[in-house]
Structure formats: structure tokens, C-alpha cells
Amino acid sequence: MKILAIAKVASQTTVEKIQPHLEAEVKHAWKLYKEGTFREMYSCQDRHLGVVFVLECSSVDEARKILDGLPFVREKLIDFEIIPLGPFSYFEMIFKSQ
């Protein structure tokens, strides 16, 4: 199952608070990428801090557990909105009668 995870940066989070955890965060994300759990990673271009991950997991609960292991999440600097993705279903509505 593909999962879209959009970072929600806590209001008190600053670059100074992130800095001590940055190396551990990046190494953890790289490990998850190499394992195939993080399929895609993006920076949010419309904000100073932010990230979007596309994960491959068996469930939303598994994705939450994985994301909760990230240093920034453990330190309560960020959290994630988790959105399960599936096949585009609107084609079925259009072509159903054909």
C-alpha cells in the first residue's frame, strides 16, 4: 500500500531546535529509503521547513509506527498527516457502462 506522509511542523520548531537531530534524521530516512520503505522524498517548496514522504507499507498503522521512529517525530518537532493512496477510481465511474 502506498502512503503519503506530509510533515506538520510544530509551531515551536526552529532550525536551531532541528540542528542537533538533523544527522540522525537524515541517516534514518536514508536507511528507510534503502530498505524500500521510503519510496520517494520531497522538500516542501512553499515553506521553510517541511518534507513529504511516499511510503510503501502494509497499513496506515505500520506507516505511523515507522514515522514515529524518526528523530524529529520522537523530539516532537514534527508530526505527519498520513494519507493512504489507492488506484484512481474515477475512471471506473466514467467507463462503467461501456
N, C-alpha and C positions, 0 to 999 in steps of 0.2 A: 504494500500500500504506500502510495506517495503521500507525504505530509508536508505542508507548507508551514514553516515556523517563522513568524515575524516578531522581531525583538521589540519589546516595550521597555524603553529605557526609563528607570526610576527618576523621579524629578530631582532627587539629591545627587544623582550620578554626575560626576565631572571627570575630565581627563585625568586629573590628579588622583582621583579615587580608583580609576581603572588601571593606571600605570603599574602598580605593584603586582597586578594579577594578569597583565597582558601576555607575557611569555607563556605562562601556564595555560591560558585560554587558547592561544593560537596553537600550541602543541597538542592540546586535547582535540581541538577541531581538526587538525591535520590527521591525527590518529583515526578519528571517526571517518574522515574522507578516505583515507587509505583502506579502511575496513569496508567501505561501500555503504555506510550508514548515511553520511552526508554526501548526497549526490551532486548538489550544486550549492554554492555560497556566493552571496552578493552583499555589497555595501549599499546602504540606502543613500542615494544621491540627493535626496531632498532634505536631509538633516545632518547635523554634525556627527552624531553617533547613531549607529544602527546597523543591523545586519538581518539578512533573510537567508534561511537555510531551506533546502528541499531535502527531506529525509526519505529513506526507504526503510519502512518499519512494518511490523505485523499488525500494529494497532496504534491508536492515539495514546493509550496508556504507556506503551513501550516508548513512543516518542517523548512523552513527558518525562519518563524516567531517565532517558538519555540526556535530554536537555537540562534536567535538574542536576546532572553531574558536571556541567560546565562551571568553571570557577566564578565567572561573572554572576551566574544564577545563584550559586551557593553563597556568594557575598551579598546577594540581594541588590546588585547593581542593575540587573536587567531581569525581565521575565519574557515569556513568549506567548503570543497568540498562536494557537495550533489549529490548523485547518486541514482536515482530511480531504484529499483530492481523489476524484474518480473520472472515468471516461465522460467525455462531453455527451450529455444525454439529450440535448435538444434536437439533434439530427433525427433521433427516433421519433420525436413528435411530428416532425415535418414529413418524414418518409414512411410513416407507419401504414398509411393507406395504399402505398404503392407496391 
